[in-house]
Structures are given as C-alpha cells and as structure tokens.
C-alpha cells in the first residue's frame, strides 16, 4: 500500500459561514471582529437565489472539522447568530 500524499489545495477542508451581508463594509466589520478574536476569517461574494450579490463571511478553512466545531459557540457569540454549522470548503477557481 502506497502512503497517501495529501496536497493542501485538493484535500477536504471545512469552513463556518457566519453571515451574509448586502453591504461589503458590514461583512468587513465582522471579519475584523473575528480576526481580532484570533480566527481566520475571509469574505466571498455570492449571488443568492433572488439574484442579489451578497458578501458571505467565512471562518477557516481548517482541515480538521472538529477544530472548527469546537469554536462554534464562540463564533455564534461573536457573530450574534444563534445556530452555525461547519460545512465543506470549496476553493474558488481563478479563471
């Protein structure tokens, strides 16, 4: 059996989506708050089902799902969101 060699960009990673905002400055304010609390946070623009562009705030990515799950209570308090969950992270292709 060959040893499994994992490449950082192709292995599964996880994120927590802590919010979506219509205004980029609101998303950036939450990112700054999360970063100042010691979390890796970033934004990603998405188009919702109504066709509006939103800015999602994500924490991660982390290769260990349980490490993010352990942070959920703190993230919920920081983001003032009652229920957050860990989800799979899909890197965006830069085409």
GROMACS elastic network, one bead per residue, 0.5 to 0.9 nm:
[ bonds ]
;  ai    aj funct       b0    kb
    1     4     6  0.87901   500
    2     5     6  0.88032   500
    6     9     6  0.86831   500
    6    10     6  0.74680   500
    6    11     6  0.62785   500
    7    10     6  0.55688   500
    7    11     6  0.61592   500
    8    11     6  0.58082   500
    8    12     6  0.85766   500
    8    13     6  0.89255   500
    8    63     6  0.88517   500
    9    12     6  0.83670   500
    9    13     6  0.88881   500
    9    91     6  0.79222   500
   10    13     6  0.86817   500
   10    91     6  0.88804   500
   11    63     6  0.79092   500
   12    62     6  0.88793   500
   12    63     6  0.65384   500
   12    64     6  0.89632   500
   12    88     6  0.71167   500
   12    89     6  0.71925   500
   12    90     6  0.83883   500
   13    60     6  0.83850   500
   13    61     6  0.58801   500
   13    62     6  0.54277   500
   13    64     6  0.71148   500
   13    65     6  0.75366   500
   13    87     6  0.86066   500
   13    88     6  0.60345   500
   13    89     6  0.53395   500
   13    90     6  0.78535   500
   14    59     6  0.88529   500
   14    60     6  0.66757   500
   14    61     6  0.52603   500
   14    62     6  0.52539   500
   14    63     6  0.61445   500
   14    64     6  0.71996   500
   14    65     6  0.59458   500
   14    68     6  0.76676   500
   14    86     6  0.64296   500
   14    87     6  0.55246   500
   14    90     6  0.84506   500
   15    58     6  0.62654   500
   15    59     6  0.55059   500
   15    62     6  0.65267   500
   15    65     6  0.82207   500
   15    68     6  0.73296   500
   15    85     6  0.85463   500
   15    86     6  0.56885   500
   15    87     6  0.55486   500
   15    88     6  0.62376   500
   15    89     6  0.55835   500
   16    57     6  0.84768   500
   16    58     6  0.54955   500
   16    59     6  0.51295   500
   16    60     6  0.67275   500
   16    61     6  0.81238   500
   16    68     6  0.73394   500
   16    69     6  0.86467   500
   16    72     6  0.80905   500
   16    75     6  0.86970   500
   16    84     6  0.69485   500
   16    85     6  0.59462   500
   16    87     6  0.61668   500
   16    88     6  0.86046   500
   16    89     6  0.87334   500
   17    20     6  0.80056   500
   17    56     6  0.69327   500
   17    57     6  0.58671   500
   17    59     6  0.64737   500
   17    84     6  0.71701   500
   17    85     6  0.73750   500
   17    86     6  0.75432   500
   17    87     6  0.78542   500
   18    30     6  0.88423   500
   18    56     6  0.76269   500
   18    57     6  0.56368   500
   18    58     6  0.57704   500
   18    59     6  0.71381   500
   18    75     6  0.73410   500
   18    76     6  0.75663   500
   18    79     6  0.63033   500
   18    80     6  0.88619   500
   18    81     6  0.72434   500
   18    84     6  0.66392   500
   18    85     6  0.85924   500
   19    27     6  0.76718   500
   19    30     6  0.84699   500
   19    55     6  0.82190   500
   19    56     6  0.56506   500
   19    57     6  0.52133   500
   19    58     6  0.73895   500
   19    79     6  0.73844   500
   19    81     6  0.79079   500
   20    23     6  0.89640   500
   20    27     6  0.71253   500
   20    46     6  0.88978   500
   20    54     6  0.60813   500
   20    55     6  0.53471   500
   20    57     6  0.61008   500
   21    24     6  0.66850   500
   21    25     6  0.86988   500
   21    26     6  0.65056   500
   21    27     6  0.58091   500
   21    53     6  0.88859   500
   21    54     6  0.54343   500
   21    55     6  0.50950   500
   21    56     6  0.63432   500
   21    57     6  0.80896   500
   22    26     6  0.79758   500
   22    27     6  0.82552   500
   22    52     6  0.81106   500
   22    53     6  0.69520   500
   22    55     6  0.62978   500
   22    56     6  0.89734   500
   23    26     6  0.55082   500
   23    27     6  0.67440   500
   23    28     6  0.89273   500
   23    54     6  0.74802   500
   23    55     6  0.72050   500
   24    27     6  0.50735   500
   24    28     6  0.61282   500
   24    29     6  0.85790   500
   24    43     6  0.88671   500
   24    54     6  0.80297   500
   24    55     6  0.61095   500
   25    29     6  0.60705   500
   25    30     6  0.87250   500
   26    29     6  0.50832   500
   26    30     6  0.64863   500
   26    31     6  0.87626   500
   26    55     6  0.89036   500
   27    30     6  0.52798   500
   27    31     6  0.62982   500
   27    32     6  0.87527   500
   27    43     6  0.71058   500
   27    55     6  0.63581   500
   27    56     6  0.70154   500
   27    57     6  0.61378   500
   28    32     6  0.61414   500
   28    33     6  0.85631   500
   28    42     6  0.83626   500
   28    43     6  0.75237   500
   28    57     6  0.80986   500
   29    32     6  0.51719   500
   29    33     6  0.62403   500
   29    34     6  0.87128   500
   30    34     6  0.61223   500
   30    35     6  0.85010   500
   30    41     6  0.87858   500
   30    57     6  0.74451   500
   30    78     6  0.83626   500
   30    79     6  0.70154   500
   31    34     6  0.51290   500
   31    35     6  0.60346   500
   31    36     6  0.85076   500
   31    39     6  0.88720   500
   31    40     6  0.85360   500
   31    41     6  0.55707   500
   31    42     6  0.62318   500
   31    43     6  0.74579   500
   31    57     6  0.66981   500
   31    58     6  0.81806   500
   31    59     6  0.85408   500
   32    35     6  0.50626   500
   32    36     6  0.60282   500
   32    37     6  0.85839   500
   32    41     6  0.80770   500
   33    36     6  0.52308   500
   33    37     6  0.64245   500
   33    38     6  0.89746   500
   33    39     6  0.89697   500
   33    78     6  0.75548   500
   33    79     6  0.85934   500
   34    37     6  0.50994   500
   34    38     6  0.65691   500
   34    39     6  0.54489   500
   34    40     6  0.73746   500
   34    41     6  0.64290   500
   34    59     6  0.80906   500
   34    75     6  0.78977   500
   34    78     6  0.70259   500
   34    79     6  0.80828   500
   35    38     6  0.50197   500
   35    40     6  0.60155   500
   35    41     6  0.62082   500
   36    39     6  0.73295   500
   37    78     6  0.85507   500
   39    59     6  0.67594   500
   39    60     6  0.76110   500
   39    75     6  0.89521   500
   40    58     6  0.83846   500
   40    59     6  0.55500   500
   40    60     6  0.53772   500
   40    61     6  0.75888   500
   41    57     6  0.69795   500
   41    58     6  0.55484   500
   41    60     6  0.60946   500
   41    61     6  0.83859   500
   42    56     6  0.83386   500
   42    57     6  0.58641   500
   42    58     6  0.54652   500
   42    59     6  0.65447   500
   42    60     6  0.79205   500
   43    55     6  0.62801   500
   43    56     6  0.54485   500
   43    58     6  0.60799   500
   43    59     6  0.88496   500
   44    54     6  0.83800   500
   44    55     6  0.56551   500
   44    56     6  0.52423   500
   44    57     6  0.66706   500
   44    58     6  0.76815   500
   45    53     6  0.66586   500
   45    54     6  0.57156   500
   45    56     6  0.61174   500
   45    57     6  0.89521   500
   46    52     6  0.82496   500
   46    53     6  0.56588   500
   46    54     6  0.53229   500
   46    55     6  0.61702   500
   46    56     6  0.69073   500
   47    50     6  0.78134   500
   47    51     6  0.55604   500
   47    52     6  0.53938   500
   47    54     6  0.59648   500
   47    55     6  0.85890   500
   48    51     6  0.53077   500
   48    52     6  0.55288   500
   48    53     6  0.64250   500
   48    54     6  0.68026   500
   49    52     6  0.74688   500
   50    53     6  0.89338   500
   58    61     6  0.81496   500
   59    62     6  0.85268   500
   59    68     6  0.84069   500
   59    75     6  0.86499   500
   60    63     6  0.86985   500
   60    68     6  0.76352   500
   60    89     6  0.85401   500
   61    64     6  0.89699   500
   61    68     6  0.87557   500
   61    88     6  0.89022   500
   61    89     6  0.67087   500
   62    65     6  0.67774   500
   62    67     6  0.75068   500
   62    68     6  0.69306   500
   62    89     6  0.87106   500
   63    67     6  0.84648   500
   64    67     6  0.54967   500
   64    68     6  0.70369   500
   64    69     6  0.89946   500
   65    68     6  0.54265   500
   65    69     6  0.62488   500
   65    70     6  0.87728   500
   65    86     6  0.70993   500
   65    87     6  0.84753   500
   65    88     6  0.88772   500
   66    70     6  0.60827   500
   66    71     6  0.87679   500
   66    86     6  0.89439   500
   67    70     6  0.52577   500
   67    71     6  0.68268   500
   68    71     6  0.51841   500
   68    72     6  0.66075   500
   68    86     6  0.68303   500
   69    72     6  0.52873   500
   69    73     6  0.83613   500
   69    85     6  0.75683   500
   69    86     6  0.64786   500
   70    73     6  0.74057   500
   70    74     6  0.85345   500
   71    74     6  0.54758   500
   71    75     6  0.60916   500
   71    76     6  0.86235   500
   72    75     6  0.50021   500
   72    76     6  0.59753   500
   72    77     6  0.86061   500
   72    83     6  0.84390   500
   72    84     6  0.65228   500
   72    85     6  0.72525   500
   72    86     6  0.81954   500
   73    76     6  0.51565   500
   73    77     6  0.63984   500
   73    78     6  0.87773   500
   73    82     6  0.89515   500
   73    83     6  0.87164   500
   73    84     6  0.83949   500
   74    77     6  0.51641   500
   74    78     6  0.62006   500
   74    79     6  0.85846   500
   75    78     6  0.50290   500
   75    79     6  0.59084   500
   75    80     6  0.79622   500
   75    81     6  0.81051   500
   75    84     6  0.79323   500
   76    79     6  0.52885   500
   76    80     6  0.54415   500
   76    82     6  0.58959   500
   76    83     6  0.66813   500
   76    84     6  0.64595   500
   77    81     6  0.68306   500
   77    82     6  0.78765   500
   78    81     6  0.80048   500
   79    82     6  0.87464   500
   81    84     6  0.69164   500
